[in-house]
Structures are given as structure tokens and as C-alpha cells.
Amino acid sequence: MAKKNDYVRIHRVVLEPEERTGKLPEDTKKVPLEMWVKGRLVNDTAEIGDEVTVTTAVGRTEHGTLIEVNPCYELNYGSFVPEILQIEESLRSTLFGGNEA
């Protein structure tokens, strides 16, 4: 349950596929244009799945379906790549411990 002024994330379909411009790649034209926004809940209370209104950090008002309360960043840079580790080690050696000229 979210209450007024809680930090939340909402989702909304901005344009359905048939509403999108014709000047898009074919695979892009087939899917809706979607929006995810974080902001402070304007409604008094809401549950996940409810239609709500939020005020964003820059003061914009948006509406959509409540999908998360107190969202956090979940960064993922992908799987381990051994070559990147080799590049890091090489750079560290060159910059901080390599041959001095």
C-alpha cells in the first residue's frame, strides 16, 4: 500500500502500435510506445495496479499504473568479460606501475 507523497514508479502506454508514425523500423512499429516514470504519489492511497498520479522531481504531473513503491536502481553491466579485466590490469600497470621513461 502506498500513501500520499511516497516515492513510486508508474507505467503507461503512450501510443499503441497503430498510433505510431510510419517512419519507424518495422519491428518498432509493432510494439507500443511505453513510459516508466518515478515521482511522488499525489493520490491519498494506492495499491500496485491502481491508476495513480505522480509529481516528478522537476514538477511535471504524470498518470499511469502504479508498479513499484520506493523503487531503487538495479544496475547490471552484464556478464563477466575477461578481456575487460585484462584491459584494466594493463592500464593500471601502464599508468601506475609500468616502465618509467
C-alpha positions as CSV (number, residue, x, y, z in Angstrom):
1,M,0.0,0.0,0.0
2,A,1.4,3.4,-1.0
3,K,0.3,6.7,0.6
4,K,0.4,10.3,-0.5
5,N,4.0,11.6,-1.1
6,D,5.5,8.1,-1.2
7,Y,8.2,7.8,-3.9
8,V,6.8,5.4,-6.6
9,R,7.2,4.3,-10.2
10,I,4.4,4.2,-12.7
11,H,3.9,2.7,-16.2
12,R,1.8,3.9,-19.1
13,V,1.3,3.1,-22.8
14,V,1.8,6.4,-24.5
15,L,1.0,5.3,-28.1
16,E,-0.5,2.0,-29.3
17,P,1.3,0.4,-32.3
18,E,-1.4,1.7,-34.7
19,E,-0.9,5.2,-33.4
20,R,2.8,5.3,-34.1
21,T,4.3,7.2,-37.1
22,G,5.0,5.2,-40.3
23,K,8.7,6.4,-40.3
24,L,9.9,3.7,-37.9
25,P,11.6,0.4,-38.4
26,E,9.1,-2.5,-38.9
27,D,9.9,-4.2,-35.5
28,T,9.5,-0.9,-33.7
29,K,6.1,-0.1,-35.3
30,K,4.7,-3.4,-33.9
31,V,5.1,-2.5,-30.3
32,P,3.5,0.3,-28.2
33,L,5.5,3.3,-27.0
34,E,5.7,2.9,-23.2
35,M,6.7,5.2,-20.4
36,W,8.0,4.5,-16.9
37,V,8.2,7.5,-14.5
38,K,9.2,7.9,-10.9
39,G,7.7,10.6,-8.7
40,R,5.8,11.4,-5.5
41,L,2.3,9.9,-5.3
42,V,-0.5,12.5,-5.5
43,N,-3.3,10.1,-4.5
44,D,-4.1,9.7,-0.8
45,T,-3.5,5.9,-1.0
46,A,-3.0,3.3,-3.8
47,E,-2.1,-0.3,-4.3
48,I,0.1,-1.9,-7.0
49,G,-2.0,-2.0,-10.2
50,D,-4.1,1.2,-9.4
51,E,-4.2,4.1,-11.7
52,V,-2.5,7.0,-10.0
53,T,-1.0,10.4,-10.5
54,V,2.6,11.4,-9.6
55,T,4.6,14.6,-9.5
56,T,8.1,14.2,-10.8
57,A,11.3,15.7,-9.5
58,V,11.0,18.6,-12.0
59,G,7.4,19.3,-11.1
60,R,5.7,17.5,-14.0
61,T,2.5,15.7,-13.3
62,E,2.0,12.2,-14.9
63,H,-0.5,9.5,-14.6
64,G,-0.3,5.7,-15.0
65,T,-0.4,2.3,-13.4
66,L,1.4,2.0,-10.0
67,I,4.1,-0.7,-10.4
68,E,6.5,-0.1,-7.6
69,V,6.8,1.7,-4.2
70,N,10.2,3.1,-3.2
71,P,11.9,2.0,-6.4
72,C,15.7,1.5,-6.4
73,Y,18.4,1.4,-9.0
74,E,19.4,-2.1,-10.0
75,L,22.4,-1.7,-12.2
76,N,23.7,-4.6,-14.2
77,Y,26.6,-4.3,-16.6
78,G,26.2,-7.8,-17.9
79,S,28.2,-10.9,-17.6
80,F,31.9,-11.0,-16.7
81,V,34.2,-10.3,-19.7
82,P,37.8,-11.5,-19.1
83,E,39.1,-9.1,-21.8
84,I,37.9,-6.1,-19.8
85,L,39.8,-7.4,-16.7
86,Q,43.0,-7.7,-18.9
87,I,42.5,-4.1,-20.2
88,E,42.1,-2.9,-16.6
89,E,45.2,-4.6,-15.4
90,S,47.2,-3.4,-18.4
91,L,46.1,0.2,-17.9
92,R,46.8,0.1,-14.2
93,S,50.3,-1.2,-14.9
94,T,50.9,1.4,-17.5
95,L,49.6,4.3,-15.5
96,F,50.7,3.4,-12.1
97,G,53.4,0.8,-12.2
98,G,54.6,0.4,-15.7
99,N,58.0,1.2,-17.2
100,E,59.1,4.8,-16.4
101,A,60.7,6.7,-19.2
